[in-house]
C-alpha cells in the first residue's frame, strides 16, 4: 500500500515538473515573441521617422533652389542640425553636397580615360597618403576594354587570379564601396577616401563652394593645406563664390597651372543621411537626391549602409 502511495506521489511530482517545464517554456517563448514584435515595431517606427527626415531634406533643397542659384556651406541645407527628440528616442540627420567630392566615374569619358580627371584623382590620392598609381586601377575597373592603362592598372587577368575569382566591372561605379574590389584598395584606404569621393551616374563638376580641403588641394600641383584653408575662409565669409570666374580670379591662382575645367558653384546631387535611435532599434538611412530645375527626385535609398 505504501509503495503504491509512493509511486503515485512520484508520478504526481513528475507530472507537476513536466507541466512546470512546459509552462516555463511557453512563458519564455511568449516573452521572446513579445520582444521580437517590439523590435519589429521599433524598426518600422524608426524607418518612418527616417523617411520623414528624407522628405524634410527634399523640401529644404526645393526651397533652396527657389531662393538662390548657387550652393555653399552657409545655406540652411548645409547646417548640421542637432539631435532631436522623437517618440521613444532620438533622431539626427544631415545633407551633404556630393558635388563637393570627386566623382570616380569622371575618370572615364566616352570609353576613354579623362586625363585631367586622372591627374586630379592622382593628386587626391597623394593628399591622403595613397599611391597615386592606383588611379590606373580605378580607370581599368571602369573602362570597357581589357588593356591596362599604365603602372598600377589591373584588368581581368589580375582579378581572375584572386580567390574567389571575379572580373573587372567595365562600367561606372554604383557605390564607392565597390572600391574595395579594385586592385590595391584595402578597407583602410577606402575609409580614407570615402568622405572625399562619390559615384554619380553621370559626369559632374566639382562645386568649389562645398569641396573639402583635400579636394581643393587638387586644383594645382602641391597646393598646401594652408593655401586651401585660405580659400575656405574666403568662401565661408558670406555666400561663397558667385561664379567660377570669380573663384579662379583669386590671387592664389596667379601664375599657376590650374585644373580649371569641371568646376561649378551650383550642385545637382545631394546625400541625405539619417539615424533614428529607439529603445530596441537603430535605423540608418542614406538617400541620393537629384535636383534639377527646382525639382528634387529620389534616385536611390539604402537602409543600414552607405551609398
ABEGO torsion letter per residue (X at the ends): XAAAAAAAAAAAAAAAAAAAAAAAAAAAAAAAAAAAAAAAAAAAAAAAAAAAAAAAAAAAAAAAAAABABBBAABAAABBBBBBBBBGEBBBBBBBBAAABBBAAAABBGGBBBAAAAAAAAAAAAAAGBBAAAAAAAAAAABABABBAEBGBBBAAAAAABOBBBBBAGBBBABAAAAAABBGBBAAAAAAAAAABBBBABBBBBBAAABBAAAAAAABBGBBAAAAAAAAAAAAABAEBABAAAAAABAAABGBBBBABGBBABBABBBBBBBBBBAABBBBBBBBBBBBGGBBBBABBBBGBBX
